Every structure is written in structure tokens, then in C-alpha cells.
């Protein structure tokens, strides 16, 4: 593909107007929305309104008058439309790590009650570290075992000892996309529950948490998920540290308390009774006071994704993201022999990012190449390899393609800039080798 052909695709793109929702810096190609989404133009004014009017003038009255107390549910219902959940089933609260602790604890409690012989949490070896850390802590506390495997090994490891299959839907390193429905079905057939982290897929790929529906039939035949959590600041564009979200299938939600029995999750928070009584439904997964300023910004970000609904919604966004990643991959293969694709080549197995690694196992190509590319105005990020990985996981360069604001010409130009960085040798300059705190 030529640059003119990429420009022609942008001219014909029915989603092109969605880019106008964002405050994009001039001269920057931003390919890191899988780590932090771009600022919506509406967010600054909305947060200022909350600060100056609702807080400044309304003061404590705004919990009622401005609807602050309803924000977790209101934004939750909006996110539910993006992930295939029902209204009133999802709330926004806390962080992904905290929410994972809640739902994994609940899943282990259900399993221990229904099938106490099940003592294994099964997960992917290269799952995001915080997910594995939370699982390790709960295993240590409750006497479970964490078993890690490669993606293709997971179905065979679902046994009578498996309590929970815990996975991130799109792998943060490789961008590999799991078949959620198939794995839900396999886990349920084996008698296990599923917990999904949607941090790298909510707002990026179509999702259907409810699967075949909420019917009352045998859950072992269901392809619906059991629990899910997700991030607000990646493809949902909610801002740095934006609150996360949490979902539980209706068949599970009222069975047990979640472990962080905070006052906002109480059935009647303002009765101020000393005994805890959990709220009905997903509201029991709330804990502390809602973070109003962050929630206001997050709602602006979620609205940028919902703006795609009249234009084809998540299906259209998915088609464009795949076109962008294919274009970038083709250009890199044609012009950068030093690099190899670390993401699946098959569209059906890939999320909305592409990861690259050294074709010849040269670790020095990773971090400084990304820093040199960022200096040229093309922003991606770097993730270090794991020397303890049995397959020798390498350093990777990550590029996220958020179809709301990334254009075809951006993908083309980014690949050209990457070629220039490699072929000029400028990545070897000492300043690009100095590691910063955040990579």
C-alpha cells in the first residue's frame, strides 16, 4: 500500500469524524491508546463544571442535586452496552486490581461452597502481572494453587481440580485475543468458573459477556462469562488512573458478599447501622465513596466510544482496527527486516494492538528504538521480556491502534518512521538508552 492509498482510505472512512472528539497534539502519531487513551475534548470542561459549579456552588448538595451518587451505575450502564452486559449489571468503582480481588474472591467462595475439592486457579503464563499477583495472594490465603500455562494448553488443563479459569481477554504483551465463548464453554463443561480481565478489550473489540443469554438452564452448557472487570483509562479514554468497572453474571451476583464490604455497597448506606447488609445485585460490589471528578472524566471517555453506535458500533470499530494493524504489519514486514511480529498474524486471534520484537533476539533493539521513535513523534511503548519464561519471552515494542482517532495514514507514517529509526542507527544514541521510570 502507498501513502496515497492510505489517504484514500481515510477519505472514505465512515468513522473519520469520530477523531474530532479528541484533543490530539499536533505532530504526534499516538499509538499508545492501549495504555492511556487520548483526552476527549469534552473532558476538561466537564471536570471544570463539576469543580466550579457542582462542588464549588452546590457543595454537599450535589450528591443529590447533581446525581453524584448515581455515577457508578449510570456510567456502568453505558459500559454495559459495550461489553454485552445488561442494564443494572455493571458498576464503575475502584481499580482493576481491587475489582479483580473482589470477583476472584467471590468465584473462589462459590467454588469452595459448591465443589470444595477444586483447588486450582488456571491462568495464562504471560497474564498481566497484577492479575497473577492478586491470584497468588488469594491462593496463599485460601490454600489454592495457581497453575500457569500457554494459551493453547489451557483447555486440556481444565480438570476436576480447576475452580476458576482467570484470563485477560487480550494479552497485554502480544495482543493475542482469546476466544471467550469457547473458553467459557470449556470451563463450564469441566465444572469451573471464569473470571475475565477486559482491560485491553473493552472499547476495542466486540464483547458478549452474557453469551447465550441469562437462561435458567444448566450453567455447564453456558458460554456466558461468570465475572469480569476492566479498565477505564485505555480504550475507554477515561484519563490516567480512571476508575475501573466490575460485572458479575446475574446467576452469581447475589449469592455471596464480596470481601470488601464497604459502606457504599450496603443495602442502605445512610441508615448507618453497625451490621453489614449487602445491597442487591451488582451494587454490592461497590465499596467506598465514588471518585466524582474521575468519574466525570470517565463518562466523557465512554461517550466517545458510544458515539460510534450510529456508525456501526463495536463491529465497525473492530473492522477498522484490524485494517490499521494489517497495514502497519505489512509495512513493517516490507521495510524492517530487523523486527518480527510478536502478535498473531490471524485477525481472529488479535486484539487492537501489534507487538514487535527483534527478529534475531537482539535485546538492545527494544527500549532505545521506542525512545527514538517517540522523539520523532510516534508514541508507542516498551515492555521488557521475562528471562524466567520457559520460552524466553523477549522485549517487545507495543503499538495500540484505537480506531476512534488513529488514521490509516498514521499507521503508514508510523511504519516509515520506524524504518528510518532502524536504518539511520539513531536508536544507538546514548540518550535513548537511559531507562525512565515508566516504559
ChimeraX attribute file (.defattr): number of C-alpha atoms within 10 A of each C-alpha:
attribute: neighborCount
match mode: 1-to-1
recipient: residues
	/A:1	10
	/A:2	10
	/A:3	15
	/A:4	11
	/A:5	13
	/A:6	19
	/A:7	16
	/A:8	13
	/A:9	16
	/A:10	17
	/A:11	12
	/A:12	9
	/A:13	13
	/A:14	14
	/A:15	20
	/A:16	16
	/A:17	12
	/A:18	17
	/A:19	16
	/A:20	13
	/A:21	20
	/A:22	19
	/A:23	14
	/A:24	16
	/A:25	11
	/A:26	7
	/A:27	9
	/A:28	15
	/A:29	22
	/A:30	25
	/A:31	26
	/A:32	21
	/A:33	26
	/A:34	26
	/A:35	21
	/A:36	21
	/A:37	24
	/A:38	27
	/A:39	21
	/A:40	24
	/A:41	16
	/A:42	17
	/A:43	21
	/A:44	13
	/A:45	12
	/A:46	16
	/A:47	20
	/A:48	15
	/A:49	15
	/A:50	20
	/A:51	16
	/A:52	13
	/A:53	14
	/A:54	20
	/A:55	18
	/A:56	12
	/A:57	12
	/A:58	16
	/A:59	13
	/A:60	13
	/A:61	13
	/A:62	17
	/A:63	16
	/A:64	11
	/A:65	12
	/A:66	16
	/A:67	13
	/A:68	21
	/A:69	17
	/A:70	14
	/A:71	21
	/A:72	23
	/A:73	20
	/A:74	19
	/A:75	21
	/A:76	26
	/A:77	19
	/A:78	21
	/A:79	28
	/A:80	24
	/A:81	17
	/A:82	24
	/A:83	24
	/A:84	16
	/A:85	24
	/A:86	20
	/A:87	15
	/A:88	17
	/A:89	19
	/A:90	30
	/A:91	29
	/A:92	31
	/A:93	26
	/A:94	22
	/A:95	19
	/A:96	25
	/A:97	17
	/A:98	16
	/A:99	27
	/A:100	25
	/A:101	22
	/A:102	21
	/A:103	25
	/A:104	27
	/A:105	22
	/A:106	21
	/A:107	25
	/A:108	24
	/A:109	20
	/A:110	18
	/A:111	20
	/A:112	15
	/A:113	10
	/A:114	12
	/A:115	17
	/A:116	13
	/A:117	13
	/A:118	20
	/A:119	21
	/A:120	22
	/A:121	27
	/A:122	25
	/A:123	24
	/A:124	20
	/A:125	16
	/A:126	20
	/A:127	22
	/A:128	16
	/A:129	11
	/A:130	13
	/A:131	19
	/A:132	20
	/A:133	13
	/A:134	17
	/A:135	23
	/A:136	17
	/A:137	14
	/A:138	19
	/A:139	18
	/A:140	12
	/A:141	9
	/A:142	14
	/A:143	10
	/A:144	19
	/A:145	19
	/A:146	19
	/A:147	16
	/A:148	17
	/A:149	14
	/A:150	12
	/A:151	17
	/A:152	10
	/A:153	11
	/A:154	18
	/A:155	15
	/A:156	8
	/A:157	18
	/A:158	23
	/A:159	16
	/A:160	14
	/A:161	19
	/A:162	25
	/A:163	31
	/A:164	27
	/A:165	27
	/A:166	24
	/A:167	26
	/A:168	26
	/A:169	25
	/A:170	28
	/A:171	25
	/A:172	23
	/A:173	24
	/A:174	22
	/A:175	25
	/A:176	26
	/A:177	23
	/A:178	19
	/A:179	12
	/A:180	22
	/A:181	19
	/A:182	14
	/A:183	20
	/A:184	26
	/A:185	23
	/A:186	23
	/A:187	27
	/A:188	24
	/A:189	17
	/A:190	18
	/A:191	22
	/A:192	27
	/A:193	27
	/A:194	26
	/A:195	24
	/A:196	24
	/A:197	26
	/A:198	25
	/A:199	28
	/A:200	27
	/A:201	27
	/A:202	25
	/A:203	30
	/A:204	31
	/A:205	25
	/A:206	17
	/A:207	22
	/A:208	18
	/A:209	26
	/A:210	21
	/A:211	17
	/A:212	13
	/A:213	14
	/A:214	14
	/A:215	10
	/A:216	8
	/A:217	8
	/A:218	8
	/A:219	17
	/A:220	17
	/A:221	15
	/A:222	24
	/A:223	23
	/A:224	25
	/A:225	25
	/A:226	26
	/A:227	25
	/A:228	28
	/A:229	28
	/A:230	28
	/A:231	29
	/A:232	33
	/A:233	26
	/A:234	28
	/A:235	31
	/A:236	33
	/A:237	30
	/A:238	30
	/A:239	22
	/A:240	17
	/A:241	16
	/A:242	28
	/A:243	24
	/A:244	25
	/A:245	28
	/A:246	30
	/A:247	31
	/A:248	26
	/A:249	21
	/A:250	18
	/A:251	13
	/A:252	15
	/A:253	22
	/A:254	17
	/A:255	13
	/A:256	14
	/A:257	19
	/A:258	24
	/A:259	15
	/A:260	17
	/A:261	18
	/A:262	17
	/A:263	21
	/A:264	20
	/A:265	25
	/A:266	23
	/A:267	16
	/A:268	14
	/A:269	15
	/A:270	9
	/A:271	8
	/A:272	10
	/A:273	11
	/A:274	6
	/A:275	7
	/A:276	16
	/A:277	16
	/A:278	24
	/A:279	19
	/A:280	14
	/A:281	21
	/A:282	22
	/A:283	24
	/A:284	24
	/A:285	32
	/A:286	28
	/A:287	19
	/A:288	14
	/A:289	13
	/A:290	19
	/A:291	17
	/A:292	20
	/A:293	17
	/A:294	17
	/A:295	24
	/A:296	22
	/A:297	28
	/A:298	27
	/A:299	25
	/A:300	25
	/A:301	29
	/A:302	23
	/A:303	19
	/A:304	24
	/A:305	25
	/A:306	19
	/A:307	16
	/A:308	19
	/A:309	15
	/A:310	7
	/A:311	14
	/A:312	14
	/A:313	17
	/A:314	22
	/A:315	15
	/A:316	17
	/A:317	24
	/A:318	20
	/A:319	15
	/A:320	23
	/A:321	24
	/A:322	21
	/A:323	19
	/A:324	27
	/A:325	25
	/A:326	17
	/A:327	18
	/A:328	25
	/A:329	21
	/A:330	14
	/A:331	21
	/A:332	22
	/A:333	14
	/A:334	11
	/A:335	16
	/A:336	18
	/A:337	13
	/A:338	18
	/A:339	23
	/A:340	18
	/A:341	18
	/A:342	22
	/A:343	23
	/A:344	16
	/A:345	14
	/A:346	10
	/A:347	16
	/A:348	12
	/A:349	14
	/A:350	21
	/A:351	28
	/A:352	31
	/A:353	28
	/A:354	27
	/A:355	27
	/A:356	23
	/A:357	24
	/A:358	20
	/A:359	14
	/A:360	11
	/A:361	14
	/A:362	13
	/A:363	15
	/A:364	13
	/A:365	21
	/A:366	24
	/A:367	23
	/A:368	23
	/A:369	23
	/A:370	25
	/A:371	25
	/A:372	25
	/A:373	24
	/A:374	19
	/A:375	13
	/A:376	17
	/A:377	17
	/A:378	25
	/A:379	21
	/A:380	24
	/A:381	23
	/A:382	21
	/A:383	16
	/A:384	15
	/A:385	16
	/A:386	13
	/A:387	11
	/A:388	8
	/A:389	11
	/A:390	8
	/A:391	9
	/A:392	11
	/A:393	16
	/A:394	20
	/A:395	25
	/A:396	27
	/A:397	25
	/A:398	27
	/A:399	27
	/A:400	30
	/A:401	31
	/A:402	28
	/A:403	27
	/A:404	25
	/A:405	23
	/A:406	22
	/A:407	25
	/A:408	26
	/A:409	22
	/A:410	23
	/A:411	26
	/A:412	24
	/A:413	18
	/A:414	26
	/A:415	23
	/A:416	17
	/A:417	17
	/A:418	21
	/A:419	21
	/A:420	18
	/A:421	22
	/A:422	20
	/A:423	13
	/A:424	9
	/A:425	12
	/A:426	15
	/A:427	23
	/A:428	16
	/A:429	12
	/A:430	9
	/A:431	11
	/A:432	19
	/A:433	17
	/A:434	11
	/A:435	11
	/A:436	8
	/A:437	5
	/A:438	6
	/A:439	12
